Amino acid sequence: MTARRAPVALATLALGFCLTACTSTVGGQANPSSTGSTPTSTTADPADPFAGLSACTILDQALAGQGFPQAVPGVAAPEHSCRTSKPTSGDTPGIDLGLVLQAGGNYRDNVNNPDKASDGKVNGRPAIEEQEPLRAKGQCAIRFQVRNSRALFSLTYGSDTATACKKIEELAPKVEPLLPKNN
């Protein structure tokens, strides 16, 4: 695994916005999640909005027709995460994308780079866009609110953070409708 892919597979965070621009800065420091870590059980939990959903299926549907290979389970939490990558082509950097579905995780918890995070909405859904969530150039992530949980969508594009955020803002509106509704 390359150093560039590891952050996507291990700490996929979701940010970037479509219909409503990011306007306010998210302040403060990273907070512990209210439930600790991602559940490791595959038993369906009625409180889990992601029960029966696959991060790989969501990613594949959102990226259909865009030249990405089929998504594969992530290394850190294969039952809850997925990733896909387009390799570098000539002068165009490769693109790494990841999606993690975290039942019980508040989308506002554990913002790693709060000085570069903004509140907003994707298709009307509350979300946070975070530039350089792992404090590395070329990364952008969107954290979607999904009821009492969160979906973390991240993108790495070489070392170009501005382009990474532009690309994730274009893709986030395709991921959002595939997530469970908040009501």
N, C-alpha and C positions, 0 to 999 in steps of 0.2 A: 504494500500500500504506500502510495506517495505521501509526502508531508501535506500536499495540497488536498488530497482526498480524505485524510484522516479527520480533519475538523468537520467535514460535511457528514461523514459517517458517525462520528462520535458525539457531536454537539450540534445537531441540526436545529437551528433556531428559525423562527419564521417572522418575517417582516415585509415591507414594501406595500405600496398602496395603489389603488386604481381610481375609483370614482371620486373619492374624497382625498384631498392632499393631506400630507402629514403637516400638522401645524404646531403642536405643542411638544416641548421637550419632556421626556420622562426623567424625573430627577431621582435622586437617592442612590442607594447601593443595591447590590444583589441581595435578595431576600430568600430565605429557605422556602421551599415549596410547602404548602400546607399539608401535604400527604407524604412528603419524603421523596421516594423515587418512583420510577415507572413500575407498575405491577409486573411481576414476572409470570404470573399464572395465566394460562390461556383459557381458563374457565370463564364463561360469559357472566358478567356482572351486570345486573339490571341498571345500576347507576353509571355504568360505563357507556358513554355515547358512541364509542368506537367499537363496541361489541359486534363481531361479525364483519367488520370492515378490514380491508388490507391497505396499508400505506402504499404498497407496490401497485395495486390496482388503481388507486386514486392518482398516483404519479403517472402511470402509463396512460390513463384516460386524459389527464390534463395536458400531456405532452404529445398526444397522438398527432401524427403528420409533421412533426417538427424535427425528425431525424435523430431522435434519441434512441439508444438501444433500450430493450426491456429493462425495467427497474429490477434491482436485486435487493434482498434483505440487507439491512445494515449490520455492521459487525457488533456494535454495542448492545443493541436490543432488537435482534432480528425479527421477533414477533410483532414489534411495534414501529419499526423504522425501515426505510427503503432509500435507495440512492440510484442515480444513473449519471453517466458522464458522456460528453462528446469530447473526443481528443482534439488536441491542438492541430490546426490545419494551416500550414503556411505561416502567415503573420497573425492569424486569428487564434487567440488563446483558447484552450479547452474550457468547457463549462461543466462544473460538477453541481448536481442538484441533490437535495435530500429532503425527506419528509419524515417527521416523527409524530406519532399520535400518542399523547400522554394523558391518560385518564386521571382525573383528579388534580392535575397541575394547573394552577392559575396562570393565565397568559401574561400577567404582570410580574410574576415571580421570576427571580434569577436573571434579570436583565444584566448581562455581563459588561456592557459598555453604555451605561445610562446617559453619558454626555453626548452620545451619537444615536440616541433612540428617540422616536417620535410617535405620539398617539395618532391614530387615524382610523379609517375604515376601508375595508375591501368589500365592494358590493353591498355596503351597509353593515357589514359585520365588524364589530370592534376588533382592532388589531394594533400591533406595534411594529414599526419598522426599525431595525437596528443595523446601522452601518458597522462593519468590522466587529461583529459580536465576539470574536476570539482575539480581537485587537491585531488582526492581520489584514493587510491591504488586499483588496479584491473580493472581500466577503460582504454579503448583505443577507439579512434574514427577516422573515415576517412571522410574527406570533399571532395566530388567530384564536379568538375566544370561541370555544365550542362548549356551550353550557357551563358545567362545572370543571371543564378540562381545557386542554389547549392542543393545537396542532402547530408544529414548528417547521417552517419551510425555509430552506437556506440555499444560497447559490454562491459559488465561487467562480470568479472570472479573472484568471491571471492575477495581476496586482492592481487592477483597475476597479476601485471601489465604486466610483460613480456609474460606470457601465454595469457593474454587478447589480446595483440597486435599480437602475433603469430596466434591466432584463427581468429582475424578480417582480418589479411592479407590473410588467407586461404579463407575466405568468400567473401571478397570484389570483387575478380574477377568474382564471380557469380552474384553479384548485379549489377556491372557496365554495362554489356550488356543489362540489362533490363531498363536502364535509356535512355532518349532521347539522340540522338547523338548531338555533339557540332556543327556540320556544317549544 
